[in-house]
Amino acid sequence: MAPMLWLAAALLCFALDQFSKTAVRHALLPDQTVVGIPHLILFTYVQNRHGAFGLFGSHAVVLIALALAVLLLFYLAVRRSIARSPLVAVAFGMIAGGAAGNIVDRLHYGYVVDFLQFAFWQAYPVFNVADALILTGVLLLFLVSSEGGRHSARRPETVMDQPESGGRAAWSERRHDEIEYAPTPEAERALRRLRGGGSGEIDAR
């Protein structure tokens, strides 16, 4: 189920990203800004010919190749975990869907449609839904990896603290034999006298 889950998440994220960009391109002119959420979000249509969040150069082929290479590295790093963890599958789907959205923009328009801007931090680069999805997916993978590392560090202590059931049963059996068949002090003294040649009187009780 998990392999299909990451693909479903990727398709959903890709569709959400493309829908939002299409809406912005029809509603706004390049470099036009409108208030989305007062004091929080502005919608500013920017045709970004650079990398994510306005970084790197403006060479489309290089940026597409870089995006594909990074996506491949992420897949190689988490491909085994995808089959075991639904959260990892969703996180990778977010990264793949967001990356695909920006790659399609570059292939189709020659630029990426950015439109989200923080009203309280306008110096921060304008970004889009795909960028937000990629960042969220990376953070989720980091959290899952950190949690998995803590569990692995605790697991050996848990195993060592609990003895095997067979060992515990054998110890109980030996202890039972020692208690049940332990000789009395009088029997020990009689045994010592017999070993010493049978001399001596038996101690009065």
VEXSE-820535 format. One record per residue: y, z, x of N, C-alpha, C, CB in turn; residue in three letters. Coordinates in steps of 0.05 Angstrom, whole numbers, padded with zeros to 5 digits, always signed. Glycine has a CB too. Layout:
VEXSE-820535
YZXYZXYZXYZXALA;...
end
This chain:
VEXSE-820535
-00024+00000+00017+00000+00000+00000+00025+00000+00017+00000+00024-00019MET;+00025+00015+00040+00049+00018+00056+00058-00009+00068+00043+00037+00079ALA;+00040-00027+00078+00050-00053+00087+00065-00069+00066+00027-00069+00097PRO;+00055-00068+00041+00070-00081+00020+00095-00067+00013+00052-00083-00005MET;+00096-00040+00017+00119-00024+00011+00143-00032+00028+00113+00006+00014LEU;+00138-00036+00054+00161-00044+00072+00171-00071+00064+00152-00043+00101TRP;+00153-00089+00056+00162-00116+00048+00178-00115+00022+00138-00135+00045LEU;+00169-00099+00003+00184-00096-00022+00212-00083-00017+00168-00078-00042ALA;+00213-00063+00001+00238-00051+00008+00257-00071+00022+00234-00026+00026ALA;+00246-00087+00039+00262-00107+00053+00273-00128+00034+00245-00122+00075ALA;+00257-00137+00015+00267-00157-00004+00288-00145-00022+00243-00167-00022LEU;+00284-00120-00031+00304-00107-00048+00331-00103-00033+00294-00079-00057LEU;+00329-00094-00008+00354-00090+00008+00367-00117+00014+00347-00076+00034CYS;+00352-00138+00019+00363-00164+00024+00378-00174-00001+00341-00184+00032PHE;+00365-00171-00024+00378-00180-00049+00403-00164-00055+00358-00176-00073ALA;+00403-00138-00050+00427-00121-00055+00450-00130-00037+00420-00092-00051LEU;+00443-00135-00012+00464-00143+00007+00476-00170+00000+00452-00145+00036ASP;+00459-00190-00007+00469-00216-00014+00485-00216-00040+00446-00236-00016GLN;+00476-00200-00059+00491-00199-00084+00519-00187-00080+00475-00181-00105PHE;+00521-00166-00064+00547-00154-00059+00565-00173-00044+00543-00128-00043SER;+00555-00188-00025+00571-00207-00010+00581-00230-00027+00556-00218+00014LYS;+00563-00240-00045+00571-00261-00063+00593-00252-00082+00547-00271-00079THR;+00591-00228-00092+00611-00217-00110+00638-00215-00095+00603-00189-00120ALA;+00638-00206-00070+00663-00203-00055+00675-00230-00050+00657-00188-00029VAL;+00659-00250-00042+00670-00276-00036+00683-00289-00061+00648-00294-00025ARG;+00673-00283-00084+00684-00294-00109+00708-00278-00119+00663-00295-00131HIS;+00710-00253-00111+00731-00235-00122+00755-00233-00104+00720-00208-00127ALA;+00751-00236-00077+00773-00232-00058+00777-00256-00040+00766-00207-00041LEU;+00802-00258-00030+00808-00277-00010+00804-00265+00018+00838-00287-00013LEU;+00800-00281+00038+00797-00269+00065+00821-00251+00072+00795-00292+00086PRO;+00815-00228+00084+00834-00208+00092+00848-00194+00069+00855-00220+00110ASP;+00840-00199+00044+00852-00185+00021+00838-00158+00018+00848-00202-00005GLN;+00854-00138+00010+00844-00111+00007+00850-00100-00021+00856-00092+00029THR;+00831-00088-00033+00835-00074-00058+00822-00047-00056+00823-00090-00083VAL;+00831-00028-00073+00820-00001-00072+00794+00000-00088+00841+00019-00084VAL;+00773+00009-00075+00748+00013-00088+00745+00040-00101+00725+00008-00069GLY;+00744+00061-00084+00745+00089-00092+00769+00102-00079+00718+00104-00084ILE;+00789+00111-00095+00813+00121-00083+00808+00143-00062+00831+00133-00105PRO;+00822+00140-00040+00821+00158-00017+00793+00159-00003+00827+00186-00026HIS;+00776+00140-00011+00749+00140+00002+00741+00112+00012+00729+00150-00018LEU;+00740+00092-00006+00730+00066+00001+00750+00044-00007+00703+00060-00013ILE;+00755+00026+00012+00771+00002+00007+00752-00022+00009+00795-00001+00027LEU;+00758-00043-00007+00744-00069-00005+00763-00088+00010+00736-00080-00033PHE;+00756-00095+00034+00771-00113+00051+00753-00136+00060+00784-00099+00075THR;+00759-00160+00050+00742-00183+00057+00748-00193+00085+00745-00206+00035TYR;+00729-00191+00102+00732-00200+00130+00709-00219+00137+00732-00176+00150VAL;+00716-00242+00149+00695-00261+00158+00689-00254+00188+00705-00291+00155GLN;+00668-00238+00191+00662-00227+00218+00645-00247+00234+00647-00200+00215ASN;+00656-00257+00255+00641-00276+00272+00630-00261+00297+00660-00298+00281ARG;+00632-00235+00297+00621-00219+00318+00596-00205+00309+00642-00198+00328HIS;+00588-00184+00324+00563-00170+00317+00568-00149+00296+00552-00157+00341GLY;+00548-00131+00292+00550-00110+00272+00574-00092+00278+00524-00093+00273ALA;+00588-00086+00256+00612-00069+00257+00633-00082+00275+00605-00041+00267PHE;+00633-00109+00278+00653-00122+00293+00649-00122+00323+00680-00110+00288GLY;+00625-00114+00332+00620-00112+00361+00609-00138+00372+00600-00089+00366LEU;+00607-00139+00399+00595-00162+00414+00613-00187+00411+00567-00168+00404PHE;+00602-00209+00419+00617-00234+00420+00615-00249+00394+00608-00251+00442GLY;+00624-00275+00396+00625-00292+00372+00605-00315+00373+00653-00302+00367SER;+00585-00313+00390+00565-00335+00393+00543-00330+00373+00554-00336+00422HIS;+00542-00346+00352+00523-00342+00330+00494-00343+00340+00528-00363+00308ALA;+00488-00362+00357+00460-00365+00365+00451-00340+00381+00457-00390+00383VAL;+00468-00331+00399+00462-00307+00415+00458-00283+00397+00484-00302+00436VAL;+00476-00280+00377+00474-00257+00359+00449-00258+00342+00499-00255+00342LEU;+00442-00281+00332+00418-00284+00316+00393-00278+00333+00415-00313+00305ILE;+00392-00288+00358+00370-00282+00376+00368-00253+00382+00372-00299+00402ALA;+00391-00240+00386+00391-00212+00392+00381-00195+00368+00420-00203+00400LEU;+00390-00203+00344+00381-00189+00320+00351-00191+00316+00395-00200+00295ALA;+00340-00215+00321+00311-00219+00318+00296-00204+00339+00304-00249+00320LEU;+00306-00203+00364+00293-00188+00385+00292-00158+00379+00306-00193+00412ALA;+00314-00147+00370+00315-00119+00363+00297-00113+00340+00344-00110+00356VAL;+00296-00130+00320+00279-00126+00297+00249-00126+00306+00284-00148+00276LEU;+00242-00144+00324+00215-00146+00334+00208-00120+00349+00211-00170+00352LEU;+00226-00110+00365+00221-00085+00379+00217-00062+00360+00244-00079+00398LEU;+00233-00060+00339+00229-00039+00319+00201-00042+00306+00250-00041+00298PHE;+00193-00066+00300+00167-00070+00287+00144-00062+00306+00163-00100+00279TYR;+00146-00069+00331+00125-00062+00350+00123-00032+00354+00130-00075+00377LEU;+00147-00018+00351+00147+00011+00355+00135+00026+00331+00176+00020+00360ALA;+00137+00015+00307+00129+00030+00283+00107+00017+00268+00153+00033+00265VAL;+00095-00005+00279+00075-00020+00263+00051-00003+00254+00065-00044+00278ARG;+00042+00016+00271+00020+00033+00263+00029+00054+00243+00008+00046+00288ARG;+00053+00065+00247+00062+00085+00228+00068+00074+00201+00087+00098+00239SER;+00074+00048+00199+00080+00036+00173+00056+00039+00154+00087+00006+00176ILE;+00032+00036+00165+00008+00037+00148+00002+00066+00139-00016+00026+00163ALA;+00013+00086+00153+00006+00114+00147+00028+00128+00132+00000+00128+00172ARG;+00053+00120+00136+00075+00135+00124+00092+00117+00106+00093+00147+00147SER;+00094+00124+00080+00112+00108+00062+00141+00110+00071+00109+00118+00034PRO;+00149+00133+00081+00177+00136+00090+00184+00117+00113+00183+00165+00097LEU;+00165+00115+00132+00169+00097+00154+00170+00068+00144+00147+00100+00175VAL;+00153+00062+00125+00153+00035+00113+00179+00028+00100+00130+00032+00093ALA;+00190+00047+00085+00216+00042+00071+00238+00040+00092+00222+00065+00052VAL;+00238+00057+00112+00259+00056+00133+00259+00029+00147+00255+00079+00153ALA;+00235+00020+00155+00234-00006+00168+00241-00029+00149+00205-00011+00179PHE;+00234-00026+00124+00243-00046+00104+00273-00048+00102+00231-00040+00077GLY;+00287-00025+00103+00316-00025+00102+00327-00039+00126+00327+00004+00101MET;+00316-00034+00150+00325-00047+00174+00321-00078+00173+00312-00036+00199ILE;+00296-00085+00164+00289-00114+00163+00306-00128+00142+00260-00117+00157ALA;+00310-00116+00119+00326-00128+00097+00355-00131+00105+00324-00112+00072GLY;+00366-00111+00118+00394-00113+00127+00398-00134+00148+00403-00086+00137GLY;+00379-00134+00168+00381-00154+00189+00378-00182+00178+00359-00149+00210ALA;+00360-00186+00159+00357-00213+00147+00382-00221+00132+00333-00213+00128ALA;+00395-00203+00119+00419-00209+00105+00441-00219+00123+00429-00185+00090GLY;+00445-00206+00146+00466-00215+00165+00458-00241+00179+00471-00194+00186ASN;+00432-00245+00184+00423-00270+00197+00428-00294+00178+00393-00268+00204ILE;+00421-00290+00152+00426-00312+00133+00455-00319+00131+00415-00303+00105VAL;+00473-00298+00132+00501-00304+00132+00509-00322+00155+00517-00277+00133ASP;+00500-00315+00179+00508-00331+00202+00497-00360+00201+00497-00317+00228ARG;+00473-00362+00191+00461-00389+00188+00475-00405+00167+00431-00387+00182LEU;+00484-00392+00145+00495-00406+00122+00525-00411+00125+00490-00391+00097HIS;+00540-00390+00133+00569-00392+00134+00580-00394+00163+00581-00367+00121TYR;+00564-00385+00182+00574-00384+00210+00588-00358+00216+00593-00406+00215GLY;+00588-00339+00197+00600-00313+00200+00586-00294+00181+00631-00313+00194TYR;+00591-00268+00184+00580-00247+00167+00602-00237+00148+00567-00224+00183VAL;+00595-00234+00123+00615-00224+00103+00615-00193+00105+00608-00233+00074VAL;+00638-00183+00115+00642-00154+00115+00664-00147+00094+00651-00144+00144ASP;+00661-00124+00082+00681-00117+00061+00684-00087+00056+00672-00130+00035PHE;+00668-00070+00068+00671-00041+00064+00688-00028+00085+00643-00028+00063LEU;+00707-00012+00077+00725+00001+00096+00731+00029+00086+00751-00015+00099GLN;+00731+00048+00104+00738+00076+00097+00768+00078+00093+00728+00096+00119PHE;+00776+00088+00070+00805+00091+00065+00817+00113+00083+00810+00098+00036ALA;+00802+00133+00089+00812+00156+00105+00809+00151+00136+00797+00181+00098PHE;+00796+00128+00143+00792+00122+00171+00793+00092+00175+00764+00134+00181TRP;+00817+00081+00172+00819+00052+00172+00816+00039+00200+00846+00044+00160GLN;+00816+00056+00220+00811+00046+00247+00782+00039+00251+00820+00066+00268ALA;+00765+00049+00234+00736+00043+00236+00731+00014+00228+00719+00063+00219TYR;+00714+00000+00242+00709-00029+00235+00700-00033+00206+00689-00041+00254PRO;+00708-00055+00194+00698-00062+00167+00669-00070+00170+00715-00086+00155VAL;+00653-00061+00151+00624-00067+00152+00614-00076+00125+00608-00042+00161PHE;+00588-00078+00122+00577-00088+00096+00552-00071+00089+00570-00118+00098ASN;+00540-00078+00067+00516-00064+00057+00493-00066+00077+00507-00075+00029VAL;+00490-00090+00089+00468-00093+00109+00471-00074+00132+00468-00122+00119ALA;+00496-00072+00142+00501-00053+00165+00494-00025+00157+00530-00055+00174ASP;+00502-00017+00133+00496+00011+00123+00466+00015+00120+00510+00016+00097ALA;+00452-00005+00111+00422-00003+00107+00409-00001+00134+00412-00027+00092LEU;+00417-00017+00154+00405-00016+00180+00409+00012+00193+00417-00037+00199ILE;+00433+00022+00191+00439+00049+00203+00423+00070+00189+00469+00055+00200LEU;+00421+00069+00162+00406+00089+00148+00376+00088+00155+00409+00085+00117THR;+00365+00064+00158+00337+00060+00166+00332+00072+00193+00330+00031+00165GLY;+00350+00067+00212+00346+00077+00239+00347+00108+00239+00368+00066+00258VAL;+00365+00119+00224+00367+00149+00222+00341+00160+00209+00391+00157+00206LEU;+00331+00147+00189+00306+00156+00177+00282+00156+00196+00299+00139+00152LEU;+00280+00134+00212+00259+00132+00232+00262+00154+00253+00260+00105+00246LEU;+00287+00160+00260+00292+00181+00280+00283+00209+00269+00321+00182+00288PHE;+00290+00214+00243+00282+00239+00231+00252+00242+00229+00295+00242+00204LEU;+00239+00221+00220+00210+00221+00218+00197+00226+00245+00199+00195+00205VAL;+00207+00212+00265+00196+00215+00292+00200+00243+00303+00209+00195+00311SER;+00223+00255+00298+00228+00282+00307+00210+00302+00293+00258+00290+00302SER;+00206+00299+00266+00189+00317+00251+00160+00314+00261+00191+00311+00221GLU;+00151+00290+00266+00124+00285+00276+00120+00298+00303+00118+00256+00277GLY;+00140+00297+00320+00138+00310+00346+00135+00340+00344+00162+00303+00363GLY;+00150+00353+00325+00148+00382+00322+00120+00389+00312+00169+00392+00303ARG;+00109+00374+00293+00082+00380+00283+00061+00377+00305+00075+00361+00260HIS;+00064+00357+00322+00045+00353+00344+00046+00376+00364+00050+00326+00358SER;+00070+00386+00369+00073+00408+00387+00060+00434+00377+00102+00413+00394ALA;+00061+00438+00350+00049+00462+00339+00019+00460+00335+00062+00468+00312ARG;+00008+00436+00333-00020+00433+00325-00040+00446+00345-00027+00404+00323ARG;-00037+00444+00372-00056+00457+00390-00057+00487+00386-00049+00451+00418PRO;-00034+00500+00380-00034+00529+00376-00050+00536+00351-00005+00539+00374GLU;-00047+00520+00331-00062+00526+00306-00092+00524+00311-00054+00507+00284THR;-00100+00504+00326-00129+00501+00332-00140+00524+00348-00135+00474+00346VAL;-00124+00533+00369-00133+00554+00386-00133+00581+00372-00115+00555+00410MET;-00115+00585+00353-00114+00611+00339-00137+00615+00321-00088+00613+00324ASP;-00151+00594+00311-00172+00596+00292-00198+00590+00306-00167+00578+00268GLN;-00216+00609+00311-00242+00604+00323-00259+00588+00305-00256+00629+00332PRO;-00278+00573+00317-00297+00558+00301-00315+00576+00284-00314+00540+00319GLU;-00322+00566+00261-00338+00583+00243-00365+00590+00255-00342+00568+00216SER;-00377+00571+00270-00403+00576+00283-00400+00598+00304-00413+00551+00296GLY;-00379+00598+00320-00375+00619+00340-00371+00646+00327-00352+00612+00357GLY;-00355+00647+00305-00350+00672+00292-00376+00683+00280-00330+00668+00270ARG;-00393+00666+00269-00418+00675+00257-00437+00685+00279-00432+00652+00242ALA;-00438+00672+00302-00455+00680+00324-00446+00707+00334-00456+00660+00346ALA;-00420+00711+00337-00410+00737+00347-00417+00759+00327-00379+00736+00351TRP;-00414+00754+00301-00420+00774+00281-00450+00782+00282-00413+00765+00253SER;-00467+00761+00287-00496+00767+00288-00503+00784+00312-00512+00740+00288GLU;-00490+00777+00335-00496+00793+00359-00486+00822+00356-00483+00781+00384ARG;-00463+00825+00344-00452+00852+00340-00470+00868+00321-00424+00850+00329ARG;-00481+00855+00301-00498+00868+00282-00524+00878+00295-00505+00850+00259HIS;-00535+00861+00313-00559+00869+00328-00554+00892+00346-00570+00845+00344ASP;-00531+00893+00359-00525+00915+00377-00522+00941+00362-00499+00909+00392GLU;-00510+00940+00338-00507+00965+00323-00533+00974+00311-00486+00961+00300ILE;-00549+00955+00301-00574+00963+00287-00595+00973+00306-00584+00939+00271GLU;-00597+00962+00330-00619+00968+00348-00610+00984+00372-00633+00943+00357TYR;-00587+00996+00372-00578+01012+00394-00594+01038+00396-00548+01019+00392ALA;-00606+01046+00419-00623+01070+00421-00606+01095+00419-00638+01070+00447PRO;-00619+01117+00409-00606+01143+00407-00605+01156+00434-00620+01161+00387THR;-00587+01176+00439-00586+01190+00465-00613+01202+00472-00565+01211+00464PRO;-00627+01214+00452-00653+01227+00458-00673+01206+00468-00664+01241+00434GLU;-00673+01182+00456-00692+01161+00464-00685+01152+00493-00691+01138+00445ALA;-00659+01150+00499-00652+01142+00526-00661+01162+00547-00621+01139+00528GLU;-00659+01188+00541-00668+01209+00560-00698+01208+00564-00659+01237+00551ARG;-00713+01204+00541-00742+01202+00543-00750+01178+00560-00755+01201+00515ALA;-00736+01156+00556-00742+01132+00571-00737+01136+00601-00726+01108+00561LEU;-00716+01150+00608-00710+01156+00636-00731+01173+00649-00683+01169+00639ARG;-00741+01193+00633-00762+01211+00644-00788+01195+00649-00768+01234+00625ARG;-00795+01177+00630-00819+01161+00634-00817+01143+00658-00824+01144+00609LEU;-00793+01132+00663-00789+01115+00686-00790+01132+00712-00763+01100+00684ARG;-00783+01157+00709-00783+01175+00733-00810+01187+00739-00762+01196+00729GLY;-00830+01180+00724-00857+01190+00730-00868+01209+00710-00857+01203+00757GLY;-00854+01214+00688-00864+01230+00667-00859+01260+00671-00892+01226+00664GLY;-00845+01269+00693-00840+01297+00698-00816+01306+00682-00835+01302+00727SER;-00814+01333+00679-00792+01344+00665-00798+01351+00636-00768+01326+00666GLY;-00784+01369+00626-00789+01378+00599-00770+01362+00580-00784+01408+00595GLU;-00780+01360+00556-00763+01346+00537-00741+01364+00528-00780+01337+00512ILE;-00717+01354+00528-00693+01370+00521-00696+01380+00493-00667+01353+00524ASP;-00688+01404+00489-00688+01415+00462-00665+01403+00446-00686+01446+00462ALA;-00671+01399+00422-00650+01387+00405-00630+01408+00396-00662+01372+00381ARG;
end
